[in-house]
Amino acid sequence: MSSEAQKFRKYAHQFVDWMADYMDNVEQYPVKSQVAPREIYEQIEQRIPDEGERIEDIFEDFKKIIIPGITHWQSPNFFAYFQANTSSPSILAEMLMATLGVQGMKWDTSPASTELEERMMEWLRDAMALPADWTGVIQDTASTATLASIITAREQKSNYEVNHKGYTGFTNFRVYCSDQTHSSIEKGVKIVGIGKDNLVKVPTDDIQAMKADLLLASIEKDITDGYHPLCVVAAIGTTGTMAMDPLKRIAEICKKHNIWLHVDAAYAGSALLLPEYQHLIEGIEDADSFVFNPHKWLFTNFDCSAYFVKDKDALVNTFAILPEYLKTKTDGLVANHCDWGIPLGRRFRSLKLWFVLRHYGLKGLQEKLRFHIELTKWLENEIVKSSDFELAVPRSMNLVCFYYKPSKDITIEEQNSLNERLLNQLNGSGEIYLTHTKIDNTYILRMSIGQNNVQHAHISNAWNLIQKTAEGILLN
Ligand SMILES: *Cc1c(COP(=O)(O)O)cnc(C)c1O
């Protein structure tokens, strides 16, 4: 055995022991990293070391310097933003992926990477009741998938002319989303060169869902004013409050006006594995593209974003490029996924999805998702029963949004300030981690419940801590 492999074996065993201990002990760390800005930076050497160092020493520094600067997304007391779960099958596959170091850009550069990806996308598509004739491809993130979607819409609309000539002759494009849609839409519109002034943010109703009649009115007015409506992005699960845009109605409008419809279900999409939620994408057959992130609520570590399109030729015609050095004998016979999105190089991400989907099975995944939703319902009910807290909007799936309101007589400014202090104190305790958003002028706390190992006790402890901390704040 080579000495390189011998050393690797030794350290890999040690690291795996550390990894397993971490999984067992993750609750002992403060959930949100408590370091100050620059605290980590200042501890890192200023230059590349001249001489190579021992893995033992690097690993010691990892534990000493890096770990305190980690926010523990894998803690069952993590309720912030959204879940970014990993799981043991996913980590095991990631280890194999790292070892193989595959670049899956073309079929030839590793046929298994392309073909397993094709199958995994079919597994997900069919289990989630997406249209059977759609095609899927893995992207790094939902932001990239949405960007790819807007670019494809532009190319299809311009008969692939913008790709050749630039925007000459194709000005005045408009893109539409709700005023609650994720920031990645605005970023995409800026990158594509449409300009954020041409992103129309359609107002939402009292549960934060897009008002479809106002979408229609905007589109019709824009047409009269000489604009070209290009694309609508509908959200199935907004980041702020997990609101669901009325897809069926939006799809009808897009169909009528021949507008590209992209569905952003980055977070909530996982729940489409549950038949009882599949009604949320009624109308999807009239959409053009759909994205959701297995790297959020489907136990597959970052990155892995599943992007599905109705017309795969439109996607490939938009992105395909074939310089001499990338030509292979199989071109035209197989999928070359570098032509299905923005980056050339691609990781072998389908491997971890394969491990995860096989390890849990559809039933295992469904049980987990349903359990997370049940836990969220329990908390919702506690909040409803409490006289000091109120729901900001009705619970949606595994997200509950609420605020502290200990008295009818406080002003909104006082209430917001109480809630901000409550959040800071909770996160500073290291016990749990929540984040906030604002609805109109109200500061609200969000609690997203879906970490892989979360149990009922974590939620009841968190609720007790929230109530106790709130009482303490009122007394001060
Ligand atoms: C998380 C999220 C995104 C962005 O996802 P990335 O994969 O990090 O780009 C977009 N839209 C929604 C609704 C999200 O929840």
PDBQT file of the ligand as one rigid body, heavy atoms in Angstrom, charges set to zero:
ROOT
HETATM    1  C1  LIG A 501     -33.791  29.244  -0.494  1.00  0.00    +0.000 C 
HETATM    2  C2  LIG A 501     -34.632  29.803  -1.552  1.00  0.00    +0.000 A 
HETATM    3  C3  LIG A 501     -34.085  30.270  -2.762  1.00  0.00    +0.000 A 
HETATM    4  C4  LIG A 501     -32.615  30.311  -3.019  1.00  0.00    +0.000 C 
HETATM    5  O1  LIG A 501     -32.023  29.067  -2.976  1.00  0.00    +0.000 OA
HETATM    6  P1  LIG A 501     -30.496  28.853  -3.345  1.00  0.00    +0.000 P 
HETATM    7  O2  LIG A 501     -30.439  27.389  -3.682  1.00  0.00    +0.000 OA
HETATM    8  O3  LIG A 501     -29.710  29.188  -2.137  1.00  0.00    +0.000 OA
HETATM    9  O4  LIG A 501     -30.163  29.726  -4.488  1.00  0.00    +0.000 OA
HETATM   10  C5  LIG A 501     -34.951  30.723  -3.733  1.00  0.00    +0.000 A 
HETATM   11  N1  LIG A 501     -36.270  30.736  -3.534  1.00  0.00    +0.000 NA
HETATM   12  C6  LIG A 501     -36.831  30.303  -2.394  1.00  0.00    +0.000 A 
HETATM   13  C7  LIG A 501     -38.324  30.323  -2.240  1.00  0.00    +0.000 C 
HETATM   14  C8  LIG A 501     -36.027  29.825  -1.362  1.00  0.00    +0.000 A 
HETATM   15  O5  LIG A 501     -36.590  29.377  -0.229  1.00  0.00    +0.000 OA
ENDROOT
TORSDOF 0
